[in-house]
């Protein structure tokens, strides 16, 4: 299968996107794929970019989830994850 021209550099650029921008681009790609009659090459390129963006968004969400959890040692010495308190609730 032929590589999409510039796909490697585009992949590197995608990794630098903030979550919100990646999500917006992903939504735009989904809308374009659903609404337009695209040539096969364009369709595949957008699909590949969308897949990379979806993976990036999931990774960023996982990272954010870890940041809002903390390890807590129980009375028995077991380590458990505990959600950090929401500052707005205090």
C-alpha positions as CSV (number, residue, x, y, z in Angstrom):
1,X,0.0,0.0,0.0
2,X,1.3,3.4,-0.9
3,X,2.0,5.9,1.9
4,X,0.1,9.2,2.0
5,X,2.4,12.0,1.1
6,X,3.4,13.9,4.2
7,X,1.7,11.4,6.5
8,X,4.7,11.0,8.7
9,X,5.2,14.7,9.3
10,X,1.4,15.1,9.8
11,X,1.5,12.4,12.4
12,X,4.3,14.3,14.2
13,X,2.2,17.5,14.1
14,X,-0.9,15.8,15.4
15,X,1.0,14.7,18.5
16,X,1.7,18.3,19.4
17,X,-2.0,19.4,19.3
18,X,-3.8,20.3,22.4
19,X,-6.8,18.1,23.2
20,X,-9.5,20.6,22.3
21,X,-8.0,21.3,18.9
22,X,-7.5,17.6,18.2
23,X,-11.1,17.0,19.1
24,X,-12.3,19.8,16.8
25,X,-10.3,18.4,13.9
26,X,-11.6,14.9,14.5
27,X,-15.2,16.2,14.5
28,X,-14.6,18.1,11.3
29,X,-13.2,15.0,9.7
30,X,-16.2,12.9,10.8
31,X,-18.5,15.5,9.4
32,X,-16.6,15.6,6.1
33,X,-16.6,11.8,5.8
34,X,-20.3,11.6,6.4
35,X,-21.3,14.5,4.2
36,X,-19.1,14.5,1.2
37,X,-18.5,12.2,-1.7
38,X,-14.7,12.1,-1.5
39,X,-12.2,10.4,-3.8
40,X,-10.8,7.2,-2.3
41,X,-7.4,8.6,-1.7
42,X,-8.8,11.6,0.1
43,X,-11.1,9.4,2.1
44,X,-8.3,7.2,3.2
45,X,-6.1,10.1,4.2
46,X,-8.8,11.7,6.3
47,X,-9.6,8.3,7.8
48,X,-6.0,7.8,8.8
49,X,-5.8,11.3,10.3
50,X,-9.0,10.8,12.1
51,X,-7.7,7.5,13.6
52,X,-4.6,9.2,14.8
53,X,-6.6,12.1,16.3
54,X,-8.9,9.7,18.1
55,X,-5.9,7.8,19.6
56,X,-4.4,11.1,20.6
57,X,-7.6,12.3,22.3
58,X,-8.0,9.0,24.2
59,X,-4.3,9.2,25.4
60,X,-4.8,12.7,26.6
61,X,-8.0,11.8,28.4
62,X,-6.2,8.9,30.1
63,X,-3.4,11.1,31.1
64,X,-5.8,13.7,32.5
65,X,-7.6,11.0,34.5
66,X,-4.3,9.9,36.1
67,X,-3.5,13.4,37.0
68,X,-6.7,13.8,39.0
69,X,-6.2,10.6,40.9
70,X,-3.7,10.0,43.8
71,X,-2.4,7.0,45.5
72,X,-3.6,6.5,49.0
73,X,-2.3,4.0,51.5
74,X,-5.0,2.2,53.5
75,X,-4.7,1.1,57.1
76,X,-3.7,-2.4,55.9
77,X,-0.8,-0.9,53.9
78,X,-2.5,-1.4,50.6
79,X,-2.2,1.2,47.9
80,X,-5.4,2.3,46.3
81,X,-6.3,5.1,43.8
82,X,-8.4,7.9,45.2
83,X,-9.9,10.7,43.2
84,X,-8.6,14.0,44.2
85,X,-11.2,16.3,45.8
86,X,-12.8,18.8,43.5
87,X,-11.7,22.3,44.7
88,X,-15.2,23.7,43.8
89,X,-16.8,21.2,46.3
90,X,-14.7,22.4,49.3
